[in-house]
Amino acid sequence: MSDKPRTICIVTGTRAEYGLLYWLMKEIQNDPNLVLQIIVTGMHLSSEFGLTYKQIEKDGFKIDKKIEMLLSSDTPIGISKSMGLGVIGFAEAYADLKPDIVVLLGDRFEIFSAASAAIIARIPIAHLH
C-alpha cells in the first residue's frame, strides 16, 4: 500500500447539501492521511442565491475549483444545457485535480453532471443520500 495520502474531492452545489457535507469535510481536512479537494458549482456561484461559496471560504475551506454551469433558464432545455456545461467543467476539473474518489450528495442536476464526468474519467464515486 502506498504512503501517499488519498485525495478526496467533495462537490457542493447548494447551501443545503453543504450543511450536510460540512462535518465530513472537516474530518477529511483534519486527517493527515487524506487530502481534501473542494469543487463548488451551481447555486453557490449565483448572486441571485447570495454567492454562498463565500461562506465555505469563511468556514476555513480552500475551494480548488469553481464550475459555472447555471443558465438563467429553468426550462428542460435550459437545465439540459446547464448540465452539458457542467459535464465539460467537471471533466476539466477532474483532469486537473486527479482525485482518488469523488463524494457527491443528492440528486440535483449539478450532481448528475459531476457523476457523469467522474464515471467517464473512471474516478470512484461515494454517493450520499
C-alpha positions in Angstrom: 0.0 0.0 0.0 1.2 3.5 -0.8 2.1 6.1 1.8 0.6 8.8 -0.4 -2.4 10.4 1.2 -5.7 9.7 -0.5 -7.3 12.7 -2.3 -11.0 13.1 -1.7 -12.9 15.6 -3.8 -16.1 16.9 -2.4 -18.6 18.5 -4.8 -21.1 21.0 -3.5 -23.8 23.0 -5.4 -26.2 24.2 -2.8 -26.2 25.6 0.7 -28.5 22.8 1.9 -26.1 19.9 0.9 -23.1 21.9 2.0 -24.6 21.9 5.5 -24.8 18.1 5.4 -21.2 17.8 4.0 -19.6 20.3 6.4 -18.6 17.8 9.1 -17.3 15.2 6.6 -15.2 18.0 5.0 -13.8 19.0 8.5 -12.9 15.4 9.2 -11.1 14.9 5.9 -9.4 18.3 6.3 -8.1 17.2 9.8 -6.9 13.7 8.8 -3.2 13.6 7.9 -3.7 10.6 5.6 -6.3 12.5 3.5 -6.2 15.5 1.1 -9.4 17.5 0.8 -10.4 19.0 -2.5 -13.5 21.1 -3.0 -15.4 21.8 -6.2 -18.1 24.4 -5.9 -20.8 24.9 -8.5 -24.4 25.7 -9.0 -26.3 27.9 -6.7 -23.1 28.7 -4.6 -21.8 30.8 -7.5 -25.1 32.7 -8.2 -25.5 36.2 -6.9 -29.3 35.5 -7.0 -28.7 32.9 -4.3 -26.2 35.0 -2.3 -22.8 33.8 -3.5 -22.8 31.2 -0.8 -19.3 29.9 -1.8 -18.1 32.8 0.4 -19.4 31.0 3.5 -17.4 27.9 2.6 -14.3 30.0 2.5 -15.3 31.8 5.7 -15.6 28.3 7.3 -11.9 27.8 6.6 -12.0 25.7 3.5 -10.0 26.2 0.3 -12.0 25.9 -2.9 -10.0 24.1 -5.5 -12.3 24.7 -8.5 -15.4 26.8 -9.2 -17.6 25.4 -12.1 -20.0 27.9 -13.6 -22.9 26.0 -15.1 -26.1 27.7 -14.2 -28.0 29.3 -17.1 -30.8 31.7 -16.2 -33.4 29.3 -17.5 -35.1 26.6 -15.5 -36.8 25.0 -18.6 -36.0 21.5 -19.6 -33.8 22.8 -22.4 -32.1 25.3 -20.1 -31.4 22.7 -17.5 -30.0 20.3 -20.1 -27.7 23.0 -21.4 -26.5 23.7 -17.9 -25.8 20.0 -17.4 -23.8 20.0 -20.6 -21.7 22.9 -19.3 -21.3 21.1 -16.0 -20.0 17.9 -17.6 -17.4 19.9 -19.5 -16.4 21.8 -16.4 -16.2 18.7 -14.2 -14.2 16.8 -16.8 -11.6 19.6 -16.9 -11.5 19.9 -13.1 -11.1 16.2 -12.6 -8.3 16.1 -15.2 -6.5 18.9 -13.3 -7.2 17.8 -9.7 -6.8 14.0 -10.2 -8.8 12.9 -7.2 -8.8 9.3 -5.9 -12.5 9.5 -5.2 -15.4 12.0 -5.6 -18.0 12.5 -2.9 -21.4 13.5 -4.1 -24.6 14.2 -2.2 -28.1 14.2 -3.5 -29.6 14.1 -7.0 -29.8 17.6 -8.3 -28.7 18.1 -11.9 -25.4 19.7 -10.9 -24.5 16.4 -9.1 -25.6 14.4 -12.0 -23.2 16.3 -14.2 -20.4 15.7 -11.6 -21.2 12.0 -11.5 -21.3 11.7 -15.3 -17.9 13.2 -15.7 -16.4 11.1 -12.9 -17.8 7.9 -14.5 -16.2 8.7 -17.8 -12.9 9.6 -16.1 -13.1 6.3 -14.1 -13.0 8.0 -10.8 -14.8 6.1 -8.0 -17.9 7.9 -6.6 -19.1 7.9 -3.0 -22.8 8.9 -3.3 -24.7 10.0 -0.1 -28.4 10.4 0.2 
